Amino acid sequence: MTAGAGVVWDELVAWAVGRGFAGFECLSGIPGTVGGAVIANVGAYGAQCSDTFVSAEALDLHDANGVPKVLTKDECRFTYHDSLFCREPGRYLVVRATFALPTNGAPRFAYKDNRFDLSVLATKNGRPPTLANVRNMVLDVREQKGNLIMEDRVSYKGAGSFFHMPFVSPQQYEHVKSRARALDAEKEERLRPWAWEQPDGSYKLAPGFLLEYTEFQKGHVRGAVGISPKHTLAIINVADARASDVAGLARDMCDAIEKIFGVRLEREVKYVGFE
């Protein structure tokens, strides 16, 4: 399946799900376009754009010939929420992308947390969930977090999840776990799972879990900027906040986590015009 870079991403997801094409359902409700999804390698709930990506046609703006190039998946060098296009900003203009989606495919069960668990949905329905079931569940969870930009759905003024999920070594993971339990063992147990072991032995941590041990929790407000009352990772504009207000809060959130756990968060949101 090939789609132009300007196609609205969630419209493509809905189209695919409606026709029984599997692979996009967990990426429902993500704002932006197909081109943006490829560049950022968008991911959510155990899936990412690169899972089904085949190739992209792109213009290399450093090439005076102006002839579009076809870049394969390997050439795009996808990693977690990253790609060749992110690492060389301003060089490539994605024109269209091709994906391989299995027909009549089954939804993926690669992820769960304390809000999202497809096995619960399967038990409730008495059968494996359909692609449409998964899409609707993802949309509902996004609305619960207040970051679903869709008509008649709840959303706050923000840029979605502000920080990447950090990857740490086994030793760092044990330190974080030990520190969390020492600070509040009941909270650590209640918020599981908050870490996921990776094939290489490292661990991916939920930054929202780390923030639960700081002052920067849901509903926190500082002047014109704050944290969504529904989602710890969403910094929101409360009342005419400036970019510097948002950046300042984000910096302090990172500093607080590093001080407690020794883990430094990386921004998922890109700044334009200042650092």
VOFI-959660 format. One record per residue: residue number from 1; x, y, z of N, C-alpha, C in turn; residue in three letters. Coordinates in steps of 0.05 Angstrom, whole numbers, plus 32768, in hexadecimal, padded with zeros to 4 digits. Layout:
N
 resi n_px n_py n_pz ca_px ca_py ca_pz c_px c_py c_pz resn
  NUM    X    Y    Z     X     Y     Z    X    Y    Z  ALA
...
This chain:
275
 resi n_px n_py n_pz ca_px ca_py ca_pz c_px c_py c_pz resn
    1 8011 7FE8 8000  8000  8000  8000 8012 8019 8000  MET
    2 800C 802B 7FEE  801C  8044  7FEC 800A 805C 7FF1  THR
    3 8014 806E 8002  8005  8086  8009 8016 809F 8006  ALA
    4 800A 80B4 7FFD  8019  80CE  7FFB 8020 80D8 8016  GLY
    5 8036 80E7 8018  8040  80F2  8031 802C 8105 803E  ALA
    6 801B 8111 802F  8008  8124  803A 7FEE 8118 8044  GLY
    7 7FEB 80FE 8041  7FD2  80F1  804A 7FD2 80F2 8069  VAL
    8 7FBB 80F8 8074  7FB8  80F8  8091 7FBC 80DC 809C  VAL
    9 7FCE 80D9 80AF  7FD6  80BF  80B8 7FBE 80AF 80C3  TRP
   10 7FAE 80BB 80D4  7F99  80AB  80E0 7F83 80A4 80CC  ASP
   11 7F80 80B4 80B7  7F6D  80AC  80A2 7F77 8093 8094  GLU
   12 7F91 8091 8090  7F9D  8079  8083 7F99 8061 8096  LEU
   13 7F9D 8065 80B0  7F9A  804F  80C3 7F7D 8045 80C3  VAL
   14 7F6A 8058 80C3  7F4E  8050  80C3 7F47 8041 80A9  ALA
   15 7F51 804B 8093  7F4D  803E  8079 7F57 8021 807A  TRP
   16 7F6F 801D 8084  7F7C  8003  8085 7F6C 7FF0 8097  ALA
   17 7F65 7FFA 80AF  7F57  7FE9  80C2 7F3C 7FE1 80B6  VAL
   18 7F2E 7FF4 80A9  7F14  7FEE  809D 7F15 7FD9 8088  GLY
   19 7F2C 7FD5 807C  7F2F  7FC1  8067 7F3D 7FA8 8070  ARG
   20 7F42 7FA5 808A  7F4E  7F8D  8094 7F6C 7F8B 8091  GLY
   21 7F79 7FA2 808C  7F96  7FA2  808A 7FA3 7FA7 80A6  PHE
   22 7FB2 7F94 80AF  7FBD  7F95  80CA 7FD9 7FA3 80CB  ALA
   23 7FDF 7FAF 80E2  7FF9  7FBB  80E6 7FF8 7FD8 80EE  GLY
   24 7FE2 7FE7 80E8  7FDF  8003  80EF 7FCE 8008 8107  PHE
   25 7FBE 7FF4 8110  7FA9  7FF8  8123 7FB2 8004 813D  GLU
   26 7FCA 7FFC 8147  7FD4  8007  8160 7FDF 8024 815D  CYS
   27 7FE1 802D 8144  7FEB  8048  813F 7FD4 805B 8139  LEU
   28 7FBC 8054 8142  7FA4  8064  813E 7FA6 807E 814E  SER
   29 7F9A 8093 8143  7F97  80AC  8153 7FB0 80BE 8154  GLY
   30 7FC5 80B6 8147  7FDE  80C6  8146 7FDA 80DC 8132  ILE
   31 7FDD 80F6 813A  7FD8  810C  8127 7FEF 810E 8113  PRO
   32 7FEA 811C 80FD  7FFF  8121  80E9 7FFA 8112 80D0  GLY
   33 800E 8111 80BF  800C  8105  80A4 801D 80EC 80A1  THR
   34 8019 80DF 808B  8029  80C7  8085 8047 80CE 8084  VAL
   35 804E 80E5 8078  806A  80ED  8077 8075 80F1 8092  GLY
   36 8066 80FE 80A4  8070  8102  80BF 8072 80E8 80CE  GLY
   37 8060 80D5 80CA  8061  80BC  80D7 807A 80AC 80D0  ALA
   38 8082 80AE 80B6  809A  80A0  80AD 80B3 80AE 80B8  VAL
   39 80B4 80C8 80B7  80CC  80D7  80C0 80D1 80D1 80DE  ILE
   40 80BB 80D2 80EE  80BE  80CF  810B 80BD 80B2 8113  ALA
   41 80B7 809F 8100  80B3  8083  8107 80A0 8082 811F  ASN
   42 8088 808C 811C  8075  808D  8132 8070 8071 813D  VAL
   43 806C 8070 8157  8067  8057  8163 8055 8059 817B  GLY
   44 8046 8044 8181  8034  8044  8198 802A 8028 819D  ALA
   45 8027 8021 81B6  801A  8008  81BE 8026 7FEF 81B0  TYR
   46 8040 7FEE 81AF  804E  7FD7  81A5 8052 7FD6 8187  GLY
   47 8049 7FEB 8179  804D  7FEC  815C 805B 8006 8154  ALA
   48 8068 8006 813D  8074  801E  8132 8072 801D 8114  GLN
   49 8074 8035 8108  8071  8038  80EB 8083 8025 80DC  CYS
   50 809C 8022 80E5  80AF  8012  80D7 80A8 7FF4 80D6  SER
   51 8096 7FEB 80E6  808E  7FCF  80E6 8084 7FC6 80CB  ASP
   52 8075 7FD8 80BE  8068  7FD0  80A4 8074 7FE0 808D  THR
   53 8087 7FF1 8093  8092  8003  807E 80A3 7FF2 806A  PHE
   54 80A0 7FF9 8050  80B0  7FEC  803B 80C4 7FFF 802F  VAL
   55 80BA 8017 8027  80CC  802A  801A 80BF 8046 801A  SER
   56 80CF 805A 8014  80C5  8075  8012 80D2 8082 7FF9  ALA
   57 80C2 8091 7FEB  80CC  80A1  7FD5 80D1 80BD 7FE1  GLU
   58 80EA 80C7 7FDE  80F1  80E1  7FEA 8103 80F1 7FD8  ALA
   59 8101 810B 7FDA  8113  811D  7FCD 812A 8124 7FDF  LEU
   60 8143 8121 7FD5  815B  8129  7FE4 8160 8146 7FDC  ASP
   61 815B 8158 7FEF  815D  8174  7FE9 817A 817D 7FE6  LEU
   62 818D 816B 7FEC  81A9  8171  7FE8 81B3 8168 7FCC  HIS
   63 81A1 815B 7FBE  81A7  8151  7FA3 819C 8164 7F8E  ASP
   64 81AD 8171 7F7F  81A4  8185  7F6C 8194 8179 7F55  ALA
   65 8195 815F 7F51  8186  8153  7F3B 8168 8153 7F40  ASN
   66 8160 8153 7F5A  8144  8154  7F60 8135 813C 7F59  GLY
   67 8142 8125 7F56  8135  810C  7F4F 812D 80FD 7F68  VAL
   68 8114 80F5 7F6B  810C  80E6  7F83 811B 80CC 7F86  PRO
   69 8122 80C5 7F9F  812F  80AC  7FA5 811C 809A 7FB4  LYS
   70 811F 8080 7FB0  8110  806C  7FBF 8122 8061 7FD4  VAL
   71 811B 8066 7FEE  812B  805D  8004 811D 8045 8011  LEU
   72 812C 802F 8014  8121  8017  8020 8120 801A 803E  THR
   73 8114 8006 804B  8112  8007  8068 812D 8007 8075  LYS
   74 8140 7FF7 806B  815B  7FF7  8076 8169 8012 8072  ASP
   75 8165 801E 805B  8171  8038  8056 8166 804E 8067  GLU
   76 814D 804B 8071  8141  805F  8082 814C 805E 809F  CYS
   77 8159 8048 80A6  8166  8044  80C0 8153 804C 80D7  ARG
   78 813D 803E 80D8  812A  8044  80ED 8133 8039 8108  PHE
   79 812F 8049 811C  8132  8040  8138 8119 804A 8147  THR
   80 8119 8047 8161  8102  8050  8171 80FD 806E 816E  TYR
   81 80E6 8074 8162  80DE  8090  815D 80F3 80A0 814F  HIS
   82 8101 8094 813C  8117  80A2  812E 811B 8095 8113  ASP
   83 8129 80A4 8102  812F  809A  80E7 8145 80AB 80DA  SER
   84 814E 80A3 80C3  8161  80B2  80B3 8157 80CF 80B0  LEU
   85 813D 80D2 80AB  8132  80EC  80A5 8135 80FF 80BE  PHE
   86 8132 80F4 80D6  8136  8104  80EE 8153 810B 80F2  CYS
   87 8165 80F9 80EB  8181  80FD  80F1 818D 8111 80DD  ARG
   88 8180 8114 80C6  818A  8128  80B2 8173 813B 80AC  GLU
   89 816B 814B 80BF  8154  815D  80BB 8159 8171 80A5  PRO
   90 8144 8174 8095  8145  8187  807F 8151 817D 8065  GLY
   91 815A 8163 8066  8166  8159  804D 8152 814B 803B  ARG
   92 8140 813B 8047  812D  812C  8037 8111 8136 8039  TYR
   93 8103 8135 8022  80E6  813B  8021 80D8 8121 8019  LEU
   94 80CA 8115 802C  80BC  80FC  8026 80A4 8102 8014  VAL
   95 80A1 80F4 7FFE  808B  80F8  7FEB 8075 80E4 7FEF  VAL
   96 807C 80CB 7FF3  8068  80B5  7FF7 8076 809E 8005  ARG
   97 8066 808C 8010  8071  8075  801E 8061 805C 8018  ALA
   98 806F 8045 8017  8062  802C  8012 8064 801A 802A  THR
   99 804E 800C 8030  804C  7FFA  8047 8042 7FDF 803E  PHE
  100 804A 7FCB 804D  8040  7FAF  8048 802F 7FA7 8060  ALA
  101 8014 7FA5 805C  8002  7F9F  8071 7FF4 7F84 806B  LEU
  102 7FF6 7F71 807D  7FE8  7F57  8078 7FCA 7F5B 8077  PRO
  103 7FBD 7F4D 8064  7FA0  7F4E  8063 7F94 7F3A 8076  THR
  104 7F7D 7F41 8081  7F70  7F2F  8095 7F83 7F28 80AB  ASN
  105 7F94 7F3A 80B2  7FA8  7F35  80C8 7F9C 7F38 80E3  GLY
  106 7FA9 7F2C 80F7  7FA0  7F2E  8113 7FAF 7F45 8120  ALA
  107 7FA2 7F52 8133  7FAF  7F68  8142 7FC7 7F5D 8151  PRO
  108 7FDA 7F6F 8157  7FF2  7F68  8166 7FED 7F6A 8184  ARG
  109 7FF9 7F59 8193  7FF7  7F59  81B0 8013 7F5E 81BC  PHE
  110 8021 7F71 81B2  803D  7F75  81B9 8041 7F88 81D1  ALA
  111 802C 7F93 81DC  802F  7FA8  81F0 8018 7FA8 8203  TYR
  112 801D 7FAD 821C  8008  7FB3  822F 8013 7FC4 8246  LYS
  113 8001 7FD4 8251  8007  7FE3  8269 7FEE 7FE4 827A  ASP
  114 7FEE 7FF6 828E  7FD6  7FF6  82A0 7FBE 8003 8294  ASN
  115 7FC0 800D 827B  7FA8  8018  826D 7FA1 8007 8255  ARG
  116 7FB5 7FFB 8249  7FB2  7FEE  822F 7FBA 7FD0 8231  PHE
  117 7FA6 7FBF 822F  7FAC  7FA2  8231 7F98 7F94 821F  ASP
  118 7FA1 7F8B 8208  7F8F  7F7E  81F5 7F84 7F63 81FF  LEU
  119 7F92 7F56 8211  7F89  7F3D  821B 7F6F 7F41 822C  SER
  120 7F6D 7F58 8239  7F55  7F5E  8248 7F3D 7F61 8235  VAL
  121 7F42 7F6F 821E  7F2E  7F72  820A 7F25 7F57 81FF  LEU
  122 7F38 7F46 81FA  7F32  7F2B  81F0 7F20 7F1B 8203  ALA
  123 7F27 7F1D 821D  7F17  7F0F  8231 7EFB 7F1A 8233  THR
  124 7EF9 7F35 8232  7EDF  7F42  8233 7ECD 7F3A 821C  LYS
  125 7ED8 7F39 8204  7EC8  7F33  81EC 7EC5 7F15 81E7  ASN
  126 7ED5 7F05 81F5  7ED3  7EE8  81F1 7EDF 7EDF 81D6  GLY
  127 7EF0 7EF0 81CA  7EFD  7EE9  81B1 7F14 7EFD 81AD  ARG
  128 7F26 7EF6 819B  7F3C  7F09  8196 7F31 7F23 818B  PRO
  129 7F3C 7F3A 8192  7F32  7F53  8188 7F37 7F57 816A  PRO
  130 7F26 7F64 815D  7F29  7F6B  8141 7F3B 7F83 813E  THR
  131 7F43 7F89 8126  7F53  7FA1  8121 7F43 7FBA 8129  LEU
  132 7F29 7FBA 8124  7F18  7FD1  812B 7F16 7FD3 814A  ALA
  133 7F15 7FBC 8158  7F14  7FBD  8175 7F2E 7FCA 8180  ASN
  134 7F45 7FC3 8175  7F5E  7FCE  817E 7F5F 7FEB 8178  VAL
  135 7F57 7FF3 8160  7F58  8010  8159 7F47 8020 816D  ARG
  136 7F2F 8016 8172  7F1D  8025  8185 7F29 8026 81A1  ASN
  137 7F36 8010 81A9  7F42  8010  81C4 7F59 8024 81C5  MET
  138 7F69 8025 81B0  7F7F  8039  81B0 7F74 8055 81B0  VAL
  139 7F5F 805B 81A1  7F54  8075  81A0 7F49 807D 81BC  LEU
  140 7F3C 8069 81C9  7F31  806F  81E4 7F47 8075 81F8  ASP
  141 7F5D 8066 81F7  7F74  806A  8209 7F80 8086 8204  VAL
  142 7F83 808D 81EA  7F8D  80A7  81E4 7F7B 80BE 81EE  ARG
  143 7F61 80B9 81ED  7F4F  80CD  81F8 7F51 80CF 8216  GLU
  144 7F54 80B8 8223  7F58  80B8  8240 7F71 80C8 8248  GLN
  145 7F85 80C8 8236  7F9D  80D8  823B 7F9A 80F5 8233  LYS
  146 7F84 80FC 8227  7F7F  8117  821F 7F8F 8121 8207  GLY
  147 7F98 810E 81F6  7FA8  8117  81DF 7F9E 810B 81C5  ASN
  148 7F84 8108 81C3  7F78  80FE  81AA 7F6C 8116 819B  LEU
  149 7F79 811F 8186  7F70  8136  8177 7F5C 812C 8162  ILE
  150 7F43 812B 816A  7F2E  8120  8159 7F13 812C 8161  MET
  151 7F02 8131 814E  7EE9  813E  8154 7ED9 812E 8169  GLU
  152 7ECD 813C 817C  7EBD  8131  8192 7ECE 8120 81A5  ASP
  153 7EE8 8123 81A5  7EF9  8115  81B8 7F08 812A 81C9  ARG
  154 7F11 8121 81E1  7F1E  8133  81F4 7F3C 8136 81ED  VAL
  155 7F45 814F 81EC  7F61  8155  81E7 7F69 816F 81F5  SER
  156 7F82 8171 81FD  7F8D  8189  8208 7FA0 8196 81F4  TYR
  157 7FA7 81AF 81F9  7FB9  81BD  81E8 7FD6 81B5 81EF  LYS
  158 7FE0 81A2 81DF  7FFB  8198  81E4 8006 818B 81CB  GLY
  159 801E 8180 81CE  802B  8173  81B7 802D 8155 81BC  ALA
  160 801B 814A 81CB  801B  812D  81D0 8031 8125 81E4  GLY
  161 803A 810D 81E3  804F  8104  81F6 8068 8113 81F0  SER
  162 8073 8120 8205  808A  8132  8202 80A5 8124 8202  PHE
  163 80A6 810C 820E  80C0  80FF  8212 80C1 80E3 8206  PHE
  164 80D8 80DB 81FD  80DD  80C0  81F4 80DE 80AD 820D  HIS
  165 80D7 8094 8208  80DC  8080  821D 80FA 807A 821E  MET
  166 8107 807D 8235  8124  8078  8236 812B 805A 8236  PRO
  167 8141 8054 822A  814C  8038  822B 8163 8038 823E  PHE
  168 8164 8025 8250  8179  8024  8264 8185 8008 8266  VAL
  169 819C 8006 8271  81AA  7FEC  8275 819C 7FDD 828B  SER
  170 81A1 7FC2 828D  8196  7FB3  82A3 819E 7FBE 82BF  PRO
  171 81B6 7FC8 82C1  81BF  7FD3  82DA 81B0 7FED 82E1  GLN
  172 81AB 7FFE 82CD  819B  8016  82D1 817E 800F 82D9  GLN
  173 8174 7FFB 82CB  8158  7FF2  82D1 8156 7FE9 82EF  TYR
  174 8169 7FDA 82F8  8168  7FD0  8314 816A 7FE8 8327  GLU
  175 817B 7FFC 831F  817D  8014  8330 8163 8023 8332  HIS
  176 8156 8026 831B  813C  8035  831A 8127 8026 832A  VAL
  177 8126 800B 8327  8112  7FFB  8336 8117 7FFD 8354  LYS
  178 8130 7FFB 835C  8137  7FFC  8378 8130 8018 8384  SER
  179 8137 802D 8374  8131  8048  837E 8113 804D 8380  ARG
  180 8104 8043 836C  80E7  8047  836D 80DA 8039 8385  ALA
  181 80E3 8021 838A  80D9  8011  83A0 80E0 801E 83BB  ARG
  182 80F8 802A 83BC  8100  8037  83D5 80EF 8050 83DA  ALA
  183 80E7 805D 83C5  80D7  8076  83C8 80BA 8070 83CD  LEU
  184 80AF 805C 83BF  8093  8055  83C2 808E 803A 83B5  ASP
  185 8090 8025 83C5  808E  800A  83BA 8072 8004 83B0  ALA
  186 805E 800E 83BD  8042  800A  83B5 803D 8016 8399  GLU
  187 8047 802E 8395  8044  803B  837B 8052 802C 8365  LYS
  188 806A 8022 836B  807A  8013  8357 806A 7FFA 834E  GLU
  189 805F 7FED 8361  8050  7FD4  835B 8036 7FDB 834C  GLU
  190 8028 7FF0 8354  800F  7FF7  8348 8012 8000 832B  ARG
  191 8028 800C 8324  802C  8017  8309 8039 8004 82F6  LEU
  192 803E 7FEB 82FE  8049  7FD7  82EC 8035 7FD1 82D6  ARG
  193 803F 7FCA 82BE  805B  7FCA  82B5 8064 7FE6 82AE  PRO
  194 807C 7FED 82B6  8087  8007  82AE 80A2 8004 82A0  TRP
  195 80AB 7FEB 829C  80C4  7FE5  828E 80C0 7FCC 827D  ALA
  196 80CE 7FCC 8266  80CB  7FB6  8254 80E7 7FAD 824A  TRP
  197 80EE 7F94 824F  8108  7F8A  8247 8109 7F88 8228  GLU
  198 8120 7F90 821D  8123  7F90  8200 8135 7F78 81F7  GLN
  199 8134 7F71 81DE  8144  7F5A  81D4 8162 7F5B 81DB  PRO
  200 816C 7F74 81DC  8189  7F77  81E2 818F 7F77 8200  ASP
  201 817B 7F73 8211  817F  7F73  822D 817A 7F8D 823B  GLY
  202 8178 7FA3 822C  8172  7FBD  8237 8154 7FBE 8240  SER
  203 814D 7FD4 824D  8131  7FD7  8256 8127 7FF2 824B  TYR
  204 810E 7FF2 8242  8100  800B  823A 80EE 8013 8252  LYS
  205 80F1 802B 825B  80E3  8035  8273 80CD 8048 826B  LEU
  206 80B7 8048 827B  80A1  805B  8277 80A8 8075 8285  ALA
  207 80AD 808B 8276  80B4  80A4  8284 809E 80AE 8296  PRO
  208 8085 80A8 8290  806F  80B0  82A2 8072 80A3 82BE  GLY
  209 807C 808B 82BF  8081  807E  82D9 8096 808D 82E8  PHE
  210 80AC 8095 82DB  80C1  80A3  82E9 80B7 80BE 82F3  LEU
  211 80A6 80CB 82E4  809B  80E5  82EC 8089 80E3 8304  LEU
  212 807E 80CB 8309  806C  80C7  8320 807B 80CB 833A  GLU
  213 8095 80CB 833A  80A5  80CE  8352 80AF 80EB 8354  TYR
  214 80A5 80FD 8344  80AC  8119  8345 8094 812A 834B  THR
  215 8097 8144 834C  8080  8156  834F 8071 8159 8335  GLU
  216 807C 8150 831F  8070  8155  8305 805E 813E 82FD  PHE
  217 8046 813E 8308  8032  812A  8304 801A 8135 82F5  GLN
  218 8007 8124 82EF  7FEF  812D  82E1 7FE2 8144 82EF  LYS
  219 7FDB 8159 82DF  7FCD  8170  82EA 7FDF 8185 82F5  GLY
  220 7FF9 8181 82F5  800C  8195  82FE 800A 81AE 82ED  HIS
  221 8009 81C5 82FA  8007  81DF  82EB 801C 81F2 82F6  VAL
  222 802A 81FF 82E3  803D  8213  82EA 8039 822B 82D8  ARG
  223 802B 823F 82E2  8025  8256  82D2 8013 824F 82BA  GLY
  224 801C 8255 82A3  800C  8251  828A 800F 8236 827E  ALA
  225 8020 8225 828A  8026  820B  827F 8021 81F6 8294  VAL
  226 801C 81DD 828B  8018  81C8  829F 801A 81AD 8293  GLY
  227 8013 8199 82A2  8012  817D  8299 7FF5 8174 8298  ILE
  228 7FEF 8166 8282  7FD3  815D  827F 7FC9 814E 8297  SER
  229 7FB0 8153 829F  7FA5  8144  82B6 7F9F 8127 82AE  PRO
  230 7FA3 8120 8295  7F9E  8105  828C 7FB7 80F5 8283  LYS
  231 7FCD 8104 827F  7FE5  80F6  8273 7FFE 8104 827D  HIS
  232 800E 80F6 828C  8026  8102  8299 803A 810D 8285  THR
  233 803B 8101 826D  8050  8109  825A 8047 8120 8248  LEU
  234 802E 8129 824B  8024  813F  8239 8026 815A 8247  ALA
  235 8038 816B 823D  8039  8186  8246 8024 8197 8237  ILE
  236 8014 81A5 8245  7FFE  81B3  8238 7FFF 81D2 823D  ILE
  237 7FF3 81E0 822B  7FF0  81FD  822D 7FD7 8203 823D  ASN
  238 7FDB 820D 8255  7FC4  8212  8267 7FB8 822D 8261  VAL
  239 7FC9 8242 825C  7FBF  825D  8258 7FD4 826E 824A  ALA
  240 7FD4 826D 822F  7FE6  827E  821F 8004 8279 8227  ASP
  241 800C 8261 822A  8028  825B  8231 803A 8261 8219  ALA
  242 8052 8269 821E  8066  826E  820A 8077 8254 8206  ARG
  243 8085 8253 81F0  8096  823C  81EB 80AB 8239 8202  ALA
  244 80B5 824F 820C  80C9  824E  8221 80BD 8242 823B  SER
  245 80A3 8247 823F  8096  823B  8257 8095 821D 8255  ASP
  246 808E 8213 823D  808C  81F6  8238 80A8 81EA 823B  VAL
  247 80BC 81F6 822E  80D7  81EC  822F 80E2 81EC 824C  ALA
  248 80DB 8200 825B  80E5  8201  8277 80D9 81EB 8288  GLY
  249 80BF 81E6 8284  80B3  81D0  8293 80BF 81B5 828B  LEU
  250 80C2 81B1 8271  80CE  8198  8267 80EA 8194 8273  ALA
  251 80FA 81A9 8274  8115  81A7  827E 8114 819F 829C  ARG
  252 8102 81AB 82AB  8101  81A5  82C8 80F7 8189 82CD  ASP
  253 80E5 817F 82BC  80DC  8163  82BE 80F3 8150 82BA  MET
  254 8103 8155 82A6  811B  8145  82A0 812F 8145 82B7  CYS
  255 8134 815D 82C2  8147  8161  82D7 813E 8151 82F0  ASP
  256 8124 8152 82F6  8119  8144  830E 811D 8126 830C  ALA
  257 8118 811B 82F4  811B  80FE  82F1 8139 80F6 82F3  ILE
  258 814A 8106 82E6  8166  8100  82E7 8171 8101 8304  GLU
  259 8167 8114 8313  8170  8116  832F 8168 80FE 8340  LYS
  260 8151 80F3 833B  8146  80DD  834B 8151 80C2 8341  ILE
  261 8150 80BE 8327  8156  80A4  831C 8170 80A2 830B  PHE
  262 817C 80B9 8305  8194  80B8  82F5 818E 80B2 82D8  GLY
  263 8176 80B6 82CF  816E  80B2  82B3 8166 80CC 82A7  VAL
  264 8171 80D2 828F  816B  80EC  8282 8158 80E7 826B  ARG
  265 8141 80F4 826C  812D  80F1  8256 8136 8101 823E  LEU
  266 812E 80F7 8226  8132  8105  820D 8117 810F 8203  GLU
  267 8117 8127 81F8  80FE  8132  81ED 80F6 8123 81D4  ARG
  268 80DC 811E 81D2  80D1  8114  81B9 80C8 812C 81A8  GLU
  269 80C0 8141 81B5  80B7  8159  81A7 80D0 8169 819D  VAL
  270 80CE 8172 8184  80E4  8181  8178 80E0 819F 817D  LYS
  271 80F6 81AD 8185  80F5  81CA  8188 80FE 81D7 816E  TYR
  272 80F0 81ED 8167  80F7  81FC  814F 80FF 8219 8157  VAL
  273 8117 8221 8152  8120  823C  8157 812F 8240 8171  GLY
  274 812F 822C 8182  813E  822E  819B 8141 8213 81A7  PHE
  275 8154 8210 81BA  8158  81F7  81C8 8151 81FA 81E6  GLU
